[in-house]
Amino acid sequence: MVTVRLFADLREAAETGEVEVESSSAADAVEKLVERHPELEDLLYTDGELRPHINLTADGEPVDGDEEVGDVDELAVFPPVSGGLL
Amino acid sequence: MKVVCVVGDSDTGKTGLIERLAPALEERGRIASVKSIHHDVKVDEEGKDTYRHREAGVERVVGVTPSSRFEFGDHAEPEPGSGRDREGKLGEIERVLDDLADAGFDYVLVEGYSDSRLPKLATEEPDDDLENVVVEHATESDTSELVQAVEQVEPRETLGSLIRKAKDSDRSPEAGAVATFTGRVRRENVDDAETTHLEYEKYEDVADERMKSIAADIEDRDGIFEVVMHHDTGVVPAGQDSVHVVVVAGHRREAFAAVEDAIDRLKDEVPIFKKEVTVDGEFWTHQRP
């Protein structure tokens, strides 16, 4: 089991900041997440592909979708960070 | 600086809790206390010199004795949006805390201010409307548990406290420059509705680790001695500071370059998410049309 953390609009849409899923890779975890929370689909995917601005991290380190997550405790899915509007 | 309020009804042991916690914190750093008092306290006598200073119109009087000092004055006029409370209604405690942070205190124990958003140790079972209670039934907790709880609250920093920290942690004889950047919440953006406040959400430990690693990278450069960064989280009203970077360096050129790189990397790499709340509605910054 891996814990998937959600932030910002993803957390608000799912109405939770943490989801537990059983998965082998980061991309697979995101798919399972969307099965559980279909309301995230439009925020995470465009034409079946994970949207390019979505960040994935495994235990804090940035990863690609094909990253294996067998030994990972915590995945996180989040939009671009606070950005250049300061 | 770590701040906690000790809250509870009268005679539930607030002051006793502070008496128990203060010596334990004093071993770890400099500690101040603040007490909310609901009636006027007279600390000056008519006719004394300090009294006459006040009568003459000074805003703050400081008395210095051979072993101590005291000061008093009126509250500053509350400014709209002052303090970190959304309505700015707790302006005075916020200003006091910022002064204590500027002065370099590591811990502040506040007795009272149960209606604030500050982290709280509740002496008993807290009322439902209390926000941000970190320990309930605190009078029954071990002192070490209370210290742990204090250490875990989000630190409160000001530009002044961070400059102090940066200067104190590096006293290299070659350090000849201190440069800083402060980001504030802008009230007005061209073509946009007026911003009332921002809400920052942070991926806790991961954000802190990233900031540390950015600071460490930049400190590896020749001529850079210390890099300190801090980003507030939660609600930050328009007009207030939200992020600071302080660099201690040998010379100004490397100091300016380091400040710029540190804030650019912080904004690109650190998982902190920003929701902008305007008079017309709210949106996450990355969804901005």
Interface residues (C-beta under 8 A of the other chain):
Chain A: R5 F7 A8 D9 R11 H53 N55 T57 G60 A76 F78 P79 P80 V81 S82 G83 G84 L85 L86
Chain B: G183 N189 Y200 E201 Y203 D205 V206 E209 R210 S242 V243 I263 K267 D268 E269 V270 P271 I272 F273 K274 K275 E276 W284 T285 H286 Q287 R288
